[in-house]
Amino acid sequence: MQFISKARDLKALHMIVYEGGFASVNEKRTINLSHTTQWLRIEDLPKLIETSSLIIHDLEVNELTIERNKGLSENYLLRFVQGEKVLFQFKDQPKTQYRLLEHSPDLILEDVDSKEVLINPKGELSLIAIPEKALSSPVVECRVHVNESIKKAFMFTYLTEGLQWQAQYKAILSNGHLTLSGWIEVKNSSGTSFYHVFLQTMAGITSRVRGPEPKPEVMMVVPSQQVTEETVGELHLFTIPFPVDILDRQQKQIQFMQEKNIPYRLFYVVTSHDKHPLTTIEWQHKEKIPLAKGIIKLYYQKENGNLFAGEERMPYTAPASKVQIEFGRAVDISSEHVILRRYIQDDKRFEEHAYTFYNAKDEAVLVIVKQPVFQEDWDLVNHSADIVYKTANELQLSVTLKSKETRKITFTIKMKINNRV
């Protein structure tokens, strides 16, 4: 006797989307088994499920068979490649790429290069690959052992490809303060739609080869209406407090944080190779929830609307930490670097550097000079700018430029000569 489990039996659906383009899914389905049931057939699974990851909890399974792509036919496949490139071969000729314009009732092909159109050509038509969207959902058949009649919700856990997420941030800058909103963006290209999903997203790097099989997660609705975050080892789990629908080919954004009236400062970072410095913004992240890595878009607030200022990657930022984002070059601030001279004195080698700046802006600006030092044992002498940062291999100096000011700074780096035998 066989019981067929379909999507209509679904009672709860929980999903964790990882940064690696996959998701861990937990389904609860009501299954009615009697002591005479020998086979459980599971249908309506995602098209891109990793069937080797499937776990059926609290049920003794002795054998598991996966069936895919039943019922494929020529007309079925050609429906999915209409408008796409295919291969066509005339007799005794090599295969050539064409675009399939129509396949029924007439075969109409367009030469990719010459744009010549062929109608019902005689030859062999072949596909470059089976379209992902033409793949049918797999069916899993399980030989089960049941001692008594059971009707209850069983949990299935599996991994599926085609789902990914990243954080998207939008920052609006106005009069020295900014408003920052963070959004969880989920993209579904799995070929399957998911409804009423209790959704979580995982930030961090997970191993797909050495890692253990996915463990079932507790399905629950968080009573708060705010997205929450918890740390799980080296990973960060964000929980959406309400169920969502994630349809195939859909991109969905869910806000997980917002900060208003955040003081920020702008400064400009230059290296020896730059003609114009990088515009850099810095602020203190004070919220309790961390900022997942993602993409940030910055806007200047204007009377007639927001002006797009730039876009950059946002690094992971823990609570109570500083955020620094570089989002463009300041073309109205110029920089020129020269090495004035190099010389050796005793067992030391000296380099004299000079930077010349011009600020064409209407306001004063702060410029940070980042100077790499390719020597472990070194020191700074005769500097005409303030030291901001000094490590074993980098020096940072700061200089404030008034509006329309030209200014030159100099410094000398003293390095020990390593005499190797």
MARLO-276853 format. One record per residue: residue in one letter; x, y, z of N, C-alpha, C in turn. Coordinates in pm, whole numbers, plus 50000, padded with zeros to 5 digits. Example, Ala and Ser with C-alpha at 12.3 -4.5 7.8 and 13.67 -1.06 7.14 Angstrom:
<rs>
A513194943150780512304955050780513204967050780;S512854977550708513674989450714512905000350787;
</rs>
This chain:
<rs>
M500854988150000500005000050000500895012550000;Q500465023049931501265035049916500475047349959;F501185056750030500585069750062501335080349983;I500585089149915501185099749834501075112949909;S502215119049937502265131850007502455143049905;K501525152749905501565163849811501635177149887;A501725188049810501825201349871500605204549956;R499465198749924498245201550002498365196650146;D499295187450170499485182150306500405190850390;L500945201550331501915210050400501235217850512;K501815217250631501275224250747502165235850792;A503455234950768504375245750806505615244850718;L506185256450688507365257050602508345267050662;H509545262350691510585270750751511815270050662;M512445281550638513565282050545514665291050601;I515915286350589517085294550619517865296150489;V517985308550442518715311450319520135315450356;Y521105309050291522525311550319523115320450211;E524275326250242524935335150146525485327550025;G525635314450036526235306649929525285302949817;G524055308449815523135305649707522315293049725;F522075289249850521245277449878520455280050005;A519535270950034518705272350153518515258750218;S518375259050349517965247350426516475248750454;V515705238550417514245239250425513735228450519;N512775232250602512075222750688510585223350654;E510035212250611508605211250583507935202350687;K506755206250729505905197350808504695193650723;R504555180750696503425175750619502665165450701;T501355166050691500525155950755500515143350670;I500885132250730500965119450658500125109250732;N499325101950656498425091750712498945078050672;L499515070850766500105057750740499375047050821;S499175035750758498595024250829499655013350841;H499345002950917500324992250936500554984450807;T499674986450708499864979650579500634988250478;T500925000750515501645009650423503095005250409;Q503525003350287504914999650262505705010650192;W504995019450121505675029750043505085043550073;L505975053250084505595067350098506145074649976;R505265080849899505665088249779505545103249810;I506665110549798506705124749830506805132649700;E505775140649672505725148649551505765163549586;D505815171949483505795186649497506985191749578;L508135185849554509375190749613510005201149520;P510905209749569511545219749482512315213149367;K512335219849253513015214249136514505212649158;L515115221749236516565221449255516955215649391;I516105207249447516425200849574517655191949559;E518495191949661519595182349667519045169949735;T518655160449654517945148749709518795140949808;S520115141649794520975134449888520945140550027;S520395152650041520335159250172519035156350246;L518095149350183516755147550241516805139150368;I516185144350473516025137250600514535136750632;I514035124950664512645123250709512715119550856;H512175128150940512335126451084511225117451141;D511615109651240510675101451319509955090951235;L510595086551127509995076151044511115066850997;E510895053851012511895044050972511825041850821;V512875046150752512955045050607514035034850573;N513665024450497514615013850461515195015550321;E514485022850236514935024450097514395037650044;L515195044449964514795057449911515165058249763;T514185061249678514395062049533513985075749484;I514825081749399514545095049344514255093749196;E513145099449151512785099649010512775114148962;R513385116448845513415129848788513045129248640;N512475140348593512305142948450511495132348377;K510445127548442509535118748370508655126948278;G508365121348162507445127948070508075138347980;L509425138747970510055148047878509785143947734;S509515153847648509275151147508509865162447425;E509915160247294510495170447205509725183547215;N508415182947202507625195347207507725202147343;Y507765194047449507865199647585509155207447601;L510275201747557511565208547572511665220847484;L511175219847359511305231047266510495243247312;R509455240947389508695252247443509565261047531;F510515254947602511335262447697512535269147631;V512885265147508514055271247442513635280447328;Q512345282647311511915291847205512455305847236;G513125311747137513775324547156515215323347202;E515665311047230517035308647276517875302447165;K519175301247191520085295347093520005280047097;V520015274046977520035259446964521095255946859;L521325243046842522265238246741521505231346629;F521905234046504521275227446389522385222646296;Q522195210446245523215204446159522575199746028;F523045205545917522665200345786523505187845757;K523035179845665523735167445633525165170345588;D526105163045649527535164145618528105178045646;Q527445185645735527925198845773528105199345925;P528995208045974529145209246121527925215946183;K527765213946312526655220246383526885235346392;T525795242846377525855257446379524805262746476;Q525125273946540524175279946634523125288146561;Y521875285646597520745293346547519885297546666;R519015307146640518025310846740516685304646700;L516055297746793514775291146765513655301446778;L513045305046664511955314746665510605307846685;E510395296646617509165288846632509515274146615;H508715265546680508945251246662507685243846618;S506515250446627505275243946588504275254646543;P503575252346430503605240346343504815239946249;D505545251346236506715251746149507965254246232;L509065248246188510355250746251510995262846185;I511195273546260511755285946207513005289446288;L514145290446218515425293246281516025306046224;E516775313246308517475325246265518975323146287;D519765325246181521215324146193521715335046289;V522475331046392522905340446495523775351446437;D524605348146339525545357946283524945365946167;S524405358946066523925365745946522485370645956;K521745365846055520325369146074519435363145965;E519985354145886519185347145785518165338245855;V516925338045803515845330345863515585317945778;L515575306345843515315293545776513945288345819;I513175283445723511845277945751511835263145715;N511525255045814511475240445799512715234745730;P513905237945780515115232345719515195217345746;K515875210045657516055195745672517405193145739;G517365186845853518585184045926518265179846068;E519255180846154519105176246293519185188046388;L518155189546471518095200146571518495194346706;S519355201446779519765196746912519855208647007;L519755205747136519805216147239521215216947296;I521615229047332522915230947397522895224747536;A521765225947605521575219847737520095219747767;I519685210947858518285210847901518055223347986;P517085231647951516825243648031516475240048174;E517035247648266516785244848407515305245248440;K514585254748377513165256248409512325244948350;A512925236848259512175225648202512255213148290;L513155213448386513295201748473512055200348560;S511545188448566510365186148649510795184048794;S509855186048884510145183949025510425169249051;P511415166249133511705152249161510615145949248;V510505133049237509595125249321510445115449401;V510185114849530510935105949619510005094849666;E510425082549646509665071049695510475064149805;C509815062049919510485056450035509795043350075;R510605033050097510075020950160510145023150311;V508995022650376508925025950519508475013750598;H508805014150726508375003550818507495009950924;V506225005650928505245011251021504604999951099;N504595000951232504004990451317502524992651343;E502095005151335500695008251365500255020151280;S498965022451276498435033651198498845046851262;I499295056051178499785069051225499225079951136;K498725090551196498365102551122498905114451201;K499985120051152500585131351221501455139151124;A501955150651171502815159051089504265154351104;F504825149750993506235145850990507055157450932;M508295158350977509165168950927510145163450825;F510255170550713511275167750612512295179150615;T513565175850612514625185850602515435183150477;Y515745193750402516565191950281517215205250244;L518195204450155518825216250097518315218049956;T518215230649914517825233449776518635245149724;E518995244349597519755255149532518785265749479;G519365276749429518565286849360517985297549449;L518355297849577517905308449667519135315349724;Q519125328549725520255335949778519765348749844;W520625354349928520255366849993521505375350014;Q521295388250026522325397250072521665409550132;A522415416650214521895428750277522045440450180;Q521005448750174521015461050096520785472750191;Y521635482850180521535494450268521315507150185;K520545516350243520295529350180520555540050284;A521495549050253521865559750345521565573150280;I520825581650352520495595150304521235605150391;L522095613250328522965622650399522365636650393;S522315643350511521755656850515522315664350635;N523025675350609523495684450714524265677350825;G525185668750787526035662250886525415650450957;H524195646550920523525635050979522985626150866;L522835613350897522325604150795521225595350853;T520385590550762519375580450794519765567750721;L519895556950795520335544150738519235533750754;S518855527350643517925516050650518605503850590;G518365492350651518935479750605517845470150564;W518055463350452517035454550396517625440850367;I516885430450402517235416850363516635414450225;E517495412050126517035409849989517195395049954;V516075388549925516065374349891515685372949744;K516465365049670516185362249529515905347349513;N514835344349442514425330449420514525327149271;S515485319049236515615314049098515645298849099;S514905293049193514935278549213513975271049122;G513085278349051512075271648971510845267649051;T510815271149180509725267349269509285279449349;S508005281049370507465291549456507215286049595;F507475294249696507275290249835506285300049899;Y505285294449968504225302650026504215301350178;H503905312650243503745313150388504975307150457;V506125312750423507405307550473507805315050599;F508215307650700508885313750815510365314450779;L510835326750754512115328850686513185333650782;Q514375327850765515585332650832516695333450728;T517655342350753518815343250665520075341850750;M521065335150694522305332450767523455340050703;A524125348250783525295355750736526545348650783;G527475346650691528725339850724529035329150622;I530225323650631530695313550535530465299750593;T529765291250517529505277550560530135267850461;S530645256850513531255246650428530165237650372;R530215235250239529215226550177529715212350161;V531035209850178531565196450155531815189450287;R532485196450380532875190050505531815191250613;G530805199850590529835202450694528905190750718;P528265190050835527325179250867526015181150793;E525195170750795523865171850737523075182350812;P522155189250745521385199550813520515193650923;K520445200751033519625196351145518295203751142;P517235197551191515945204351189515955216551279;E515325227051232515225239251310513825239951371;V513715246651483512425248251548511585258051467;M510385254251432509495263151358508675271251457;M508765284251446508005292651537507835306351474;V506855313651523506665327551484507185336151597;V508115344951567508645353951669507585364251703;P507235366151830506145375251864506445389751830;S507715393951832508055407651798507825410051650;Q507565422651614507445426251473508755431551417;Q509825430451494511145434751451511985422651412;V512795424251307513745413751272514765412551385;T515045400251426515985397851534517225390751480;E518315391351559519565385151518520135377451636;E520685365851607521395358251709522665352351648;T523685350851731524955345351687524955330351709;V525315322851604525405308351611526835304551570;G527715302751669529115300251637529705312451567;E530215310351445530765321451367529735327451273;L528495322651279527455327151188526475336451260;H525715343851179524735353151233523385350451167;L522395347251249521085343051201520085354451220;F519495359051108518475369551112517105363051093;T516165366351180514835360251177513785370651141;I513015367651037511895376350996510685372351079;P510015381751146508995378151245507615375151187;F507475374751055506165372050996506365363250873;P505375355150837505515346450720505495354550590;V506245349850491506325356750362506135346650249;D505735351650133505685343750010506915347249927;I507605337149876508765339249790508505331849660;L508025338949560507645332749435508875330649346;D508765321049255509855318549161510115331049077;R511385333849052511835345648975511485358649046;Q511305358049176510935369949251512115374749335;Q512175387749350513165394149436512395401849543;K512685398949669511905404849779512845411549878;Q512455423349926513225430450028512395431950154;I513035429350268512385430450399513285438950487;Q512745449750540513565458750623513885452150756;F515175452650795515555446650923516155456751020;M516435468950976516925478951069516745492851009;Q516675502751099516665516751056517225525351169;E518155533951134518715543651227518525557551167;K518145566951252517935580651206518845590251282;N519105601551218519835612551281521205608051333;I521945600651250523275595751289524315606151248;P525105611351341526175620551301527235613151219;Y527725619551116528785613651036529815624351002;R530965619850958531975629250908532485624250774;L532805633850688533415630950559534885634750563;F535725626150511537125629750491537595623050362;Y538835625850325539315621950192540655614750208;V540745602950147541915594250164542695593950034;V544005596250046544855596749927546095588149949;T546555581749842547825574449844548775581049744;S549975575749737550985581949650550625580949502;H549735571749465549385569949324548145577849282;D547455584249376546175590649347546345605149305;K545635608949200545545622949161544415629949236;H543395622149273542265627349350541955617449462;P541625622249580541415613149693540055606249688;L539965595249762538695588149778537835595149883;T536565597549849535625603149946535225592250044;T535375594950172535135584850276534175590450380;I533195582250417532245586050521532435576850640;E532285582350760532475574550882531385578050982;W530835567751046529875569951154529945558451253;Q529315560351367529275550351473527955542651465;H528065529351453526855520951450526455517751594;K525325523151639524935522051780523825512051806;E523185506951700522085497451721522605484151776;K521725476451841522115463651899522285452851793;I521585454251681521665444251576522885447251488;P523705437251454524875439951369524455442651225;L525365448451150525145450851008525805439550929;A524985431650859525535421050775526235427250655;K527205420050600527875425350481526885425950365;G527065435750279526135437450168526545449050080;I525555455750024525775467149935525085479349995;I525795490649996525195503050047525155513349934;K524015519949922523825531049828523665543749909;L524395554149870524385566749944523755577749859;Y522965586249926522275597249859522475610049939;Y522615621149867522555634349930521115639249923;Q520595643950036519225648950038519195663249983;K518345665449883518165678649823516695682449828;E516415695249805515035700049812514155693249708;N514705690849590513895685049483514075669949470;G514615663549573514775649049571516175644949610;N516365632049625517675626949667518605625449547;L519865629049567520885628149463521785616249492;F521845606749398522675594849417524145598849425;A524825594349532526215598449556527215587349528;G526795574849540527725563949517527225550949578;E527945540449546527575527049592528845519449624;E528815511749732530005504349772529595492249854;R530545483249874530275471549958530345475550106;M529405470250182529365472650326529995460650396;P531015462750479531585451450553530695447750672;Y530885435650723530185431950846530625441550957;T529645446651031529935456351137529215452251264;A529965450051369529385446351498528755458551564;P527825456551657527255467951730528345475951800;A528095488951815529025498251882530375498751811;S530365497551678531595498251599531495509451497;K532665513951451532695524251348532515518151210;V531825525451125531655521650985532405531650899;Q533205526550806533885535150709533585530050569;I533095538950483532735535350346533385545350250;E534065540350150534615548750043533645548049925;F533195559649875532135559149774532355568649657;G533575571149620533835579449502535105587549519;R535465594849415536665603249421536265617949414;A536975625949492536715640349497537555647149389;V536945650049275537705655649162538085670249186;D537455676749285537815690649314538865691749425;I539465680349461540645680349547541745672949471;S542865679449449543945673349372545125670249464;S545905660249423547055655849502548195652149408;E549395655749449550585651849374551665647549473;H552245635849447553265630349537554585629249463;V555665632949532557015631049477557925626349590;I558925618549552560015615249646561135625149619;L561405633649716562375644349697563795638849683;R564145629449769565455623149756565525610749844;R566465602149808566805590349887568305590849917;Y568665587250039570095587250072570345577650189;I571615573950206572035564750312572975572150406;Q572715570350534573565576350637573775566150747;D575055562850770575405552050863574725539150817;D573955532650904573265520250865571775522750840;K571435535150805570035538850783569845543950639;R568665540850586568275546050455567125555850475;F567205567350409566225577950428565475580550297;E564165583250311563325587450198562585600050238;E562735610650159562015623150183560855624150085;H559625624950139558405625350058557755639150066;A557055642749960556285655249959554945652949889;Y553875658049949552535658049888552095672649873;T551575675949756551015689249733549535687949703;F548715695149779547255694249765546685707749722;Y545555706949651544765718949624543295715649646;N542625724149726541215722149758540375732649685;A539655728349582538805737549506537395738749564;K537115731549672535785732149733535555745549803;D534285748149835533925760349906534025758850056;E534395746950103534535744850246535855737750274;A536265738350400537495731550441537285716450439;V538375709050414538285694450408539445688350486;L539215676050532540255668250600540765657550504;V542075657250482542685647450394543585638350477;I543435625250456544275615250521545215609350417;V546515609950445547525604150357547855590150407;K547695580150320548085566450352549365563150277;Q550445561450351551745558750291552235544950333;P552295535250240552825522150277554335522850299;V554825514450390556255513550418556655498850407;F557525495850313557905481950288559195478550362;Q559125480450493560285477850578559785475450720;E560325465450788559845462350922560355472251026;D561625476151015562245484951115562375498851056;W561485507951097561505521451041560975531451143;D561215544151113560725554851200560435567051113;L559675576351171559285588551099560015600451160;V560605608651073561305620651120560895632451032;N560955644351092560755656951017559415657450942;H558315654351009557005654650943556305667950968;S555635673050865554935685950875553425684250884;A552945672050908551515669350925551325660251046;D550105660051098549825652151218549795637251187;I550325629351281550285614751267548915609751314;V548255602051229546955596151263547115581551301;Y547995574551230548065559951244549465555651201;K550055546451276551405541851244551525527251285;T551795518551186551975504351212553305499951151;A553525486751151554785481551099554935484150950;N553825485650877553955487350732553055498150674;E552525507150758551725518150704551815530350795;L551855541850730551835554750798550635562650748;Q549905569050841548805577850803549015591550866;L548925601750783549045615650827547785623150788;S547455633550864546255641450834546625655950810;V545875662250720546055676450691544695682550661;T544435694150718543185701450692543465712450591;L542685712550483542845722450377541685732350382;K542015745050384540975755250376540445755950233;S539325762650216538755764350083539735771849994;K539955766649873540835772449770542305772649812;E542655764749909544035764849960544905754749886;T546145758749858547185749649812548165747649928;R548485734949954549355732350068550265720650038;K551495721750089552485711350070552895705850206;I552935692550218553435686250340554635677550304;T555545676250398556735667950377556945658950498;F557585647850475557975638950585559115630150537;T559875625350632561025616750602560885603650677;I561075592650604561025579350663562455574150675;K562795569750796564125564250824564005549150841;M564755541650762564675527050763566045520950789;K566045510450869567295503450898567655494350781;I568925494450744569395485850636569715472150693;N569135461950632569395448250676570605442850602;N571675440350675572885434650615572845419550630;R572575412750521572485398150525573765392050472;V574245381650539575455374750497575095363750400;
</rs>
